[in-house]
């Protein structure tokens, strides 16, 4: 009977899989890796020997499953397996390899041993086998069996040798040894970045994990980019701008400066096509700050390049997919399966382009689980950052570390695009890029992009709502940007009366997941005449309005907001109205001194140029406002940069760093709570085991607000019991009596009576 790798899954109708079939599946992925990640071999320091080593690691990684008790387990027969680790029984086969030097055999051995459990856990299990359970028991009950004895007695060596012979893997005689020298010695002295073979092990382990993971999933379709995927760039009826053409001719790292709406995304993909042509395949990461712009960019690129070429990753992906499949009227079970399949697809290396937040890459630098696969995926990659200055000093510092690391260690190339960036931030990025080229839109384009006229207005934005209504009634498409959720809700409630129900959208961060996804989708239609929102609409949304009314904010934020008005410069000169007075809550959002400097800079533009924005001269105004970091921001930036650089020196393949993992998650200031009005819907989803839809009924609030509302009894802890098969599950959750509406979101100043008593 053939050796099995996996037992059958009767519930899902999946037959048992033989060990040979699993090796074939993994080698299919291996062959794809060779074409998709050609730089991995060079990064490893092993040259072409890397691919030989990875191939043999794949063939050997599960040979320990030839253990007779494990085969009894897979064949659903009585067995004495006792939760031993099959990968450890693969090690003697690796030790016997004859075509590799000692160091290569060592890293194959380490990768095979650690491909399921990290080495700290392996050592704990090894101690248990040696002192309590043994590797199976001998005839005398008081004697524990050693690993070499158990291997010789239980492993079907000849069956494994037949597989090795079939794949032409040469070995010497098999002499199993104690595992102590492998596991304890690596735990005592793991590979660190200064270790010569550090990236050999990192790349080998990451590659093996991808092959095992995708091979086990029976993935048969993986994709690379080719020249046809860029045809849409060259089929346009419009002549490309000079900065687009120059970007497309650049080889290497690039810093592009161009006005919003001048085709920076097209510039990026022209640059990318040239990199792929000159430097070869590598995965592409298009990095944006906000989920709304990520979702929109994903839809745009998917339309141009196809479903199989583009994926996306961000923290609210489940909400987006849940809304997408709800619109297609899938059954609950089909929806769950499709969401899971797409999430797995986007998380994997199946699609060559990912639109993502920086955190999906930064988590690898913090050593979160699976970071070795993350490093492999970034080998020879192409990173495109859009409006990188939008991040806070902490995240900006982390992005600088990421850029330095991928360029220096992973042979990646980076393109940074901006319309507005303070000079001191640009200097940090230039230092990170090392060798790079600059491309800037030409003066002629900047002159043609004189499209905005600044009007400074006394008082608060709420004082001019009647004026905004008049604009709407005159047929204008109006964008209103507020600094806080509370301010945007108030403005929207008044303004929406001036247009039809389907012509107004409010967008901010205090909507439940399913409502936010629907609003982002609706934003891309031509129906919307009024958009009221917060800073989430500043960056990279391809929307176009006739005029904007904005609360006061820093100059870079305001320029980004202006970029959503007269985006293509086809409407002549459009008014951008900024109010001088701010609400008291704004001080928690923006630095008051920076806002005052911004208003002064705008006064100069009004005085010298009648308020008309000359985007070619904007850098002067930006540098007047931002001469340097303020002291507090500089301290945060420096501390985070130094911390992450030092933390990366502690990363060892097959080890998790729990401290850095905690530090990574600390920077996310959010807790999800359930508005009381959604309680019935939430519990109904749980009863149907539709956990994604249940989560999409919640809204995220800041930790500080959570603590305050908990103290004032506006948040309670409740639970719901539901059946899952033969078991009863109890799901705890947080619920608030703050009012919620689909139109306005969570209303922080309005409450309703509690419908239930507190449970715990």
MOBELLIN-V252522 format. One record per helix or strand of 3 or more residues. SS is the DSSP state (a for helix, b for strand). FROM is the first residue (numbers start at 1). LEN is the number of residues. If there is no record, write none. Layout:
SS;FROM;LEN  SS;FROM;LEN
This chain:
b;4;3  a;19;18  a;39;6  a;49;12  a;63;4  a;68;7  a;86;10  a;102;12  a;119;15  a;147;8  a;157;10  a;180;9  a;198;19  a;227;8  a;242;8  b;253;5  a;264;16  b;284;4  a;291;15  b;310;4  a;317;11  a;332;16  b;353;4  a;359;7  a;371;7  b;382;5  a;388;3  a;393;17  b;413;6  a;423;11  b;436;5  a;443;6  b;452;6  a;461;13  b;478;4  a;485;14  a;501;3  b;504;4  a;513;11  b;530;4  a;535;3  b;547;4  a;555;8  b;574;6  a;584;5  a;592;18  a;615;11  a;631;18  a;658;9  b;671;5  a;676;12  a;691;5  b;698;4  a;703;9  b;715;10  b;727;10  b;738;4  b;745;7
